Amino acid sequence: MDKQALELNTIIQEKNAVVYELLSEQGKMAFFPKCGILSQAAQANGKKINATMGIATEDDGSPMRLDCLTTNIGLSPEKIFLYAPSFGKSDIRAKWQEFIYNKNPSLNNKTISLPVVTNALTHGLSIIGQMFFNKKDEVIISNLYWENYDLVFEQPFGVKFDLYSAFKGSGLDILSFEKKMINKSNEKKIVLLNFPNNPTGYTPTIEEAKAIIRIIKESAEMGNKLIVILDDAYFGLVYEKNIYKESLFTELADLHQNVLAVKVDGATKEDYAWGFRIGFITYGIKGGDSDLYAALEAKTAGLIRGSISSASNVAQSLLMNAYANPKYIEQKQRKYETLKSRYQVVVNILEEHKEYSKYFKPLPFNSGYFMCVELVDVDCEELRKLLLTEYSTGVICFGGVIRLAFSAIQKELIPELFENLYDACKKLAS
Ligand SMILES: Cc1ncc(COP(=O)(O)O)c(C=O)c1O
């Protein structure tokens, strides 16, 4: 094992041996090179002759560039063309941490890591897999989960999903979650929570959130060592009162010394910037200090250096410009209102059209982009195809439910979507 990895491991072991035990074999070997090309280039920064950089320069020393690329982007060449650091640019890392504190007031002054920038959330989740998953590890996750977790986790890391049932009646099946968490002691447990959830569009109520946190704490008190991954892709898109509006990271970040909380989030959905590919990984654990977090950040950045090298500079720069814009908050609020009004239309339609329940019933939803309906005596795939061919309507079918992205449909078309669904079901049932 490289000496630099050993150094990081020693710090982690001294600070919290549980975190060290949670690391995968690959995570234990990971490090960010302190003495390679990058650090030699950093030391040569500002010198008259700098022959270290893996870029090309114009004769005035600025980044070499094509005019046809610069003309469309109103940023200085350094903010567009240069490589960003593997950790992410320092300004956006600090800004995102400030956002996390602002958006989650209960975090108060709990110590968390500086976010490390990833190539959006999918990549962030994959990096977490590298850091913490060993072959045959089990990942506790709800039976209604984002389909891409199969490709991100199950196949590359050889882990197994240990499914609990998402819902009981109109809320979460807390007992089912509890059974997975409180069944054994002194073992490594990986938990993946995603709220607002894809596909269901559900976020826990305040009571449910408290129950989840209580269960995680009890599991930790039984000696289990837990890594809890919060996939917060849709953070902030909560439309009802009495719903837990902060990230569960807020409570988990200092819940227990056996619980490492990992927040994976980003600009993708929070800033409506899907193609920018900017996400963040942030760590929190009770007693975590700057040394422990710096070691985890270095390992994370090392894995990023070894996969994509670094995330897009231009995307980070454009986001930073937006965050400094006085209209940012107001513009974001307006987009939220648009999504909320579409959500409200869906709620109203289901309230008004009780006849729909003959063929489909909504699963609980209160947030995010989506909602799901469960079909009654109608085949999901047949329905999807019929909607495409005869109703010019596209929906997602999987695991016996239909997922509807109300986020992507103008308000005026939502009633037609449900009418089409109803009519197509009727046709198939007859
Ligand atoms: C639950 C969930 N997590 C993560 C992602 C991935 O987001 P990104 O586009 O930032 O990789 C998605 C995207 O659809 C998602 O639904």
The ligand as an SDF file (V2000), in Angstrom:
LIG
                    3D

 16 16  0  0  0  0  0  0  0  0999 V2000
  -32.4180    9.5800   -7.0080 C   0  0  0  0  0  0  0  0  0  0  0  0
  -31.4150   10.0570   -7.9810 C   0  0  0  0  0  0  0  0  0  0  0  0
  -30.1360   10.0940   -7.6140 N   0  0  0  0  0  0  0  0  0  0  0  0
  -29.1840   10.5140   -8.4490 C   0  0  0  0  0  0  0  0  0  0  0  0
  -29.4910   10.9160   -9.7230 C   0  0  0  0  0  0  0  0  0  0  0  0
  -28.3730   11.3040  -10.6370 C   0  0  0  0  0  0  0  0  0  0  0  0
  -28.2190   12.6320  -10.8150 O   0  0  0  0  0  0  0  0  0  0  0  0
  -27.0970   13.2480  -11.7630 P   0  0  0  0  0  0  0  0  0  0  0  0
  -27.7810   13.5750  -13.0380 O   0  0  0  0  0  0  0  0  0  0  0  0
  -26.6400   14.4360  -11.0130 O   0  0  0  0  0  0  0  0  0  0  0  0
  -26.0340   12.2440  -11.9610 O   0  0  0  0  0  0  0  0  0  0  0  0
  -30.8130   10.9020  -10.1600 C   0  0  0  0  0  0  0  0  0  0  0  0
  -31.1490   11.3360  -11.5200 C   0  0  0  0  0  0  0  0  0  0  0  0
  -32.1720   11.0890  -12.0760 O   0  0  0  0  0  0  0  0  0  0  0  0
  -31.8020   10.4680   -9.2650 C   0  0  0  0  0  0  0  0  0  0  0  0
  -33.0870   10.4100   -9.6240 O   0  0  0  0  0  0  0  0  0  0  0  0
  1  2  1  0
  2  3  1  0
  2 15  2  0
  3  4  2  0
  4  5  1  0
  5  6  1  0
  5 12  2  0
  6  7  1  0
  7  8  1  0
  8  9  2  0
  8 10  1  0
  8 11  1  0
 12 13  1  0
 12 15  1  0
 13 14  2  0
 15 16  1  0
M  END
$$$$
